[in-house]
Amino acid sequence: MIEIKKMTLEDYEKIKDNLQKDFDDFWTPTILESELKNENSRYVVAKENNKIVGFAGIIILPDDIEITNIVTKKTERKKGIGKLLLDKIIEISKEEKKELLSLEVNEKNLIAINLYSKFGFEKVGIRKKYYNGIEDAIIMTKKI
Ligand SMILES: CC(C)(COP(=O)(O)OP(=O)(O)OC[C@H]1O[C@@H](n2cnc3c(N)ncnc32)[C@H](O)[C@@H]1OP(=O)(O)O)[C@@H](O)C(=O)NCCC(=O)NCCS
């Protein structure tokens, strides 16, 4: 059974050495650590038999809330963990009394775009050459 819980620095310690190998290569441990220490961030973790299989986070900004990331362990994808994580961060976002949840996603990341669309996010804009000066970012938002 998958459980979704608040992500702690202890959780981070357990995954930090294999973050890029097990989860994804755009994550650097130091960024994740500082996100977890940021009082405006909220992070959740997915655990199966006490092993971390995914995590996701938001940052609360003055005008809206942004999803900073959502990632499922490479070996555990396509089992519904991404949906559980996204569902939970939407729930947490609603408690913050802001109107909009937004995110940026690489135009090539059709899997993530599918996931967000499924939860009612809509494409509202593009940031040209946002990734590596080459690929565009799509901005998606959802009213909460
Ligand atoms: C995006 C990601 C978090 C999805 O996690 P996951 O646990 O595999 O997702 P789920 O199993 O809950 O699937 C959720 C939905 O995503 C979409 N999806 C998942 N895998 C897919 C695939 N291989 N092809 C197309 N769509 C896919 C589907 O819409 C799916 O819903 P469905 O199962 O009802 O069809 C995962 O692929 C990941 O970690 N990617 C790398 C990190 C990343 O790109 N994060 C987003 C940054 S903006």
The ligand as a MOL file (V3000), in Angstrom:
LIG
                    3D

  0  0  0     0  0            999 V3000
M  V30 BEGIN CTAB
M  V30 COUNTS 48 50 0 0 0
M  V30 BEGIN ATOM
M  V30 1 C 5.4090 12.4880 -14.3820 0
M  V30 2 C 5.5580 11.3550 -13.3550 0
M  V30 3 C 5.6740 11.9880 -11.9630 0
M  V30 4 C 4.3140 10.4630 -13.4010 0
M  V30 5 O 4.4570 9.5520 -12.3230 0
M  V30 6 P 3.7700 8.1040 -12.3320 0
M  V30 7 O 3.8050 7.6230 -10.9200 0
M  V30 8 O 4.3830 7.2450 -13.3480 0
M  V30 9 O 2.2840 8.5080 -12.7630 0
M  V30 10 P 0.9490 7.6530 -12.6540 0
M  V30 11 O 1.2370 6.1900 -12.7440 0
M  V30 12 O 0.1600 8.1390 -11.4900 0
M  V30 13 O 0.2350 8.1190 -14.0150 0
M  V30 14 C -0.4430 9.3380 -14.0200 0
M  V30 15 C -0.8090 9.7610 -15.4140 0
M  V30 16 O 0.3470 10.1970 -16.0960 0
M  V30 17 C 0.2220 9.8830 -17.4690 0
M  V30 18 N 1.2570 8.9000 -17.8070 0
M  V30 19 C 2.0230 8.1700 -16.9340 0
M  V30 20 N 2.9030 7.4160 -17.6390 0
M  V30 21 C 2.6800 7.6860 -18.9470 0
M  V30 22 C 3.2830 7.2460 -20.1600 0
M  V30 23 N 4.2970 6.3610 -20.1580 0
M  V30 24 N 2.8120 7.7690 -21.3280 0
M  V30 25 C 1.8120 8.6780 -21.3470 0
M  V30 26 N 1.2060 9.1380 -20.2200 0
M  V30 27 C 1.6210 8.6470 -19.0450 0
M  V30 28 C -1.1440 9.2740 -17.6750 0
M  V30 29 O -2.0280 10.3490 -17.9260 0
M  V30 30 C -1.3760 8.6840 -16.2980 0
M  V30 31 O -2.7230 8.5200 -16.0180 0
M  V30 32 P -3.4490 7.0850 -16.3630 0
M  V30 33 O -2.6390 6.0300 -15.6880 0
M  V30 34 O -4.8100 7.2630 -15.7650 0
M  V30 35 O -3.4230 6.9800 -17.8400 0
M  V30 36 C 6.8040 10.4550 -13.6710 0
M  V30 37 O 6.7690 10.0730 -15.0260 0
M  V30 38 C 8.1300 11.1180 -13.3590 0
M  V30 39 O 8.6240 11.0640 -12.2390 0
M  V30 40 N 8.7340 11.7610 -14.3810 0
M  V30 41 C 10.0220 12.4410 -14.2100 0
M  V30 42 C 9.8670 13.7050 -13.4010 0
M  V30 43 C 8.9990 14.7060 -14.1310 0
M  V30 44 O 9.0840 14.8810 -15.3290 0
M  V30 45 N 8.1730 15.4140 -13.3510 0
M  V30 46 C 7.3370 16.4840 -13.8510 0
M  V30 47 C 8.1230 17.7520 -13.8370 0
M  V30 48 S 7.1430 19.1480 -14.3600 0
M  V30 END ATOM
M  V30 BEGIN BOND
M  V30 1 1 1 2
M  V30 2 1 2 3
M  V30 3 1 2 4
M  V30 4 1 2 36
M  V30 5 1 4 5
M  V30 6 1 5 6
M  V30 7 2 6 7
M  V30 8 1 6 8
M  V30 9 1 6 9
M  V30 10 1 9 10
M  V30 11 2 10 11
M  V30 12 1 10 12
M  V30 13 1 10 13
M  V30 14 1 13 14
M  V30 15 1 14 15
M  V30 16 1 15 16
M  V30 17 1 15 30
M  V30 18 1 16 17
M  V30 19 1 17 18
M  V30 20 1 17 28
M  V30 21 1 18 19
M  V30 22 1 18 27
M  V30 23 2 19 20
M  V30 24 1 20 21
M  V30 25 1 21 22
M  V30 26 2 21 27
M  V30 27 1 22 23
M  V30 28 2 22 24
M  V30 29 1 24 25
M  V30 30 2 25 26
M  V30 31 1 26 27
M  V30 32 1 28 29
M  V30 33 1 28 30
M  V30 34 1 30 31
M  V30 35 1 31 32
M  V30 36 2 32 33
M  V30 37 1 32 34
M  V30 38 1 32 35
M  V30 39 1 36 37
M  V30 40 1 36 38
M  V30 41 2 38 39
M  V30 42 1 38 40
M  V30 43 1 40 41
M  V30 44 1 41 42
M  V30 45 1 42 43
M  V30 46 2 43 44
M  V30 47 1 43 45
M  V30 48 1 45 46
M  V30 49 1 46 47
M  V30 50 1 47 48
M  V30 END BOND
M  V30 END CTAB
M  END
